[in-house]
Amino acid sequence: MEGRHFREIVKRLSNSIAIDGLEKLPSSYELVGDIMLLQIPDDLKPYKRLIAETYMDVIGVGGVMEKERISGELREPGHRLLAGERTVTLHKENGINYSIDLSRLMFSSGNINERIRMSKVKNIGPVVDMFAGIGYFSLPIAKYSRSSVVALEKNPISFQYLEENIRLNNLSDLITAENMDCRDYEGTGVKRIVMGYVRSTEKYLDKAMDIAGDGCIVHYHQTVPSDRHVEEMTRDVTEAARRGSVGVDILDIRQVKKYSPGIIHAVCDFEIKRY
Ligand SMILES: C[S@@+](CC[C@H](N)C(=O)[O-])C[C@H]1O[C@@H](n2cnc3c(N)ncnc32)[C@H](O)[C@@H]1O
């Protein structure tokens, strides 16, 4: 946050909050579209609406939400609106428009470099995005590689925004969206697979092995201990390859972002070999 904004916020709140509270005011925030996601320390919770209205006014955003944990298989956030009147926003990034309702769906700002990396892959053939969400990866892949993408999404609310985002970005000729569990997908011979999900992604590797064609590149995301991420991801992939009777070449394993103490979100790119 710009220093002058923070100083103005502190000044305006100094009539209502004691000095030790002012010292705990958040000096950074996440912005998705025109909505600010703010983490409010426990001590300041009694003032959270006043704080939110002050941040909204000084920084000039469309709304402020309290940032809460994302939970469950379908990654539903607990963010609550504190100031402003709407939770739907339009986030623009890398030439893509993402419409999203932040009270019901997650947006991971920390994955930006991975979304940009996916927008640069070339000559990639038919792609399956197994956890499409609102189109985080499907939209940049289709827009910049001009490849066809099958975008699978289980959560009906995410699926509604995925369909809207495909239309908004004029990608209806390239992306086919299906509201389904990716484990029920029955295609074969896929040339690229995106597994943009964390915490339990290893459970879905068998499906990826089944649908992949020879030479298919898979982007396998996972949350792993930072000091053992290469070993753990390599083990998951080679065990799934053995079960699926395919060969694999690990191409790269890289950090996407820090996830929690000692844990990183990483992505392993690997190639399938069918003999
Ligand atoms: C929210 S995304 C993960 C974050 C995303 N990669 C990013 O860059 O921000 C994961 C999506 O996978 C969906 N999902 C979870 N299990 C699924 C399954 N078995 N089949 C299809 N989609 C699933 C969730 O509903 C969610 O929308």
Ligand as a Chemical Component Dictionary entry (heavy atoms), coordinates in Angstrom:
data_LIG
# 
_chem_comp.id                   LIG 
_chem_comp.type                 NON-POLYMER 
_chem_comp.pdbx_formal_charge   0 
_chem_comp.three_letter_code    LIG 
# 
loop_
_chem_comp_atom.comp_id 
_chem_comp_atom.atom_id 
_chem_comp_atom.alt_atom_id 
_chem_comp_atom.type_symbol 
_chem_comp_atom.charge 
_chem_comp_atom.model_Cartn_x 
_chem_comp_atom.model_Cartn_y 
_chem_comp_atom.model_Cartn_z 
_chem_comp_atom.pdbx_ordinal 
LIG C1  C1  C 0  -10.267 -23.108 -7.352  1  
LIG S1  S1  S 1  -9.347  -24.097 -8.393  2  
LIG C2  C2  C 0  -7.748  -24.026 -7.684  3  
LIG C3  C3  C 0  -7.099  -22.727 -7.821  4  
LIG C4  C4  C 0  -6.619  -22.336 -9.195  5  
LIG N1  N1  N 0  -5.717  -23.292 -9.741  6  
LIG C5  C5  C 0  -6.020  -20.957 -9.222  7  
LIG O1  O1  O 0  -5.112  -20.715 -10.021 8  
LIG O2  O2  O -1 -6.455  -20.073 -8.507  9  
LIG C6  C6  C 0  -9.836  -25.711 -8.116  10 
LIG C7  C7  C 0  -11.201 -26.036 -8.691  11 
LIG O3  O3  O 0  -11.321 -27.449 -8.812  12 
LIG C8  C8  C 0  -12.680 -27.786 -8.600  13 
LIG N2  N2  N 0  -12.759 -29.226 -8.294  14 
LIG C9  C9  C 0  -12.481 -29.841 -7.124  15 
LIG N3  N3  N 0  -12.607 -31.190 -7.259  16 
LIG C10 C10 C 0  -12.949 -31.414 -8.564  17 
LIG C11 C11 C 0  -13.194 -32.586 -9.328  18 
LIG N4  N4  N 0  -13.107 -33.790 -8.765  19 
LIG N5  N5  N 0  -13.488 -32.461 -10.644 20 
LIG C12 C12 C 0  -13.579 -31.229 -11.215 21 
LIG N6  N6  N 0  -13.369 -30.077 -10.537 22 
LIG C13 C13 C 0  -13.058 -30.166 -9.230  23 
LIG C14 C14 C 0  -13.109 -26.882 -7.468  24 
LIG O4  O4  O 0  -14.504 -26.720 -7.451  25 
LIG C15 C15 C 0  -12.362 -25.581 -7.823  26 
LIG O5  O5  O 0  -13.162 -24.736 -8.587  27 
# 
loop_
_chem_comp_bond.comp_id 
_chem_comp_bond.atom_id_1 
_chem_comp_bond.atom_id_2 
_chem_comp_bond.value_order 
_chem_comp_bond.pdbx_ordinal 
LIG C1  S1  SING 1  
LIG S1  C2  SING 2  
LIG S1  C6  SING 3  
LIG C2  C3  SING 4  
LIG C3  C4  SING 5  
LIG C4  N1  SING 6  
LIG C4  C5  SING 7  
LIG C5  O1  DOUB 8  
LIG C5  O2  SING 9  
LIG C6  C7  SING 10 
LIG C7  O3  SING 11 
LIG C7  C15 SING 12 
LIG O3  C8  SING 13 
LIG C8  N2  SING 14 
LIG C8  C14 SING 15 
LIG N2  C9  SING 16 
LIG N2  C13 SING 17 
LIG C9  N3  DOUB 18 
LIG N3  C10 SING 19 
LIG C10 C11 SING 20 
LIG C10 C13 DOUB 21 
LIG C11 N4  SING 22 
LIG C11 N5  DOUB 23 
LIG N5  C12 SING 24 
LIG C12 N6  DOUB 25 
LIG N6  C13 SING 26 
LIG C14 O4  SING 27 
LIG C14 C15 SING 28 
LIG C15 O5  SING 29 
# 
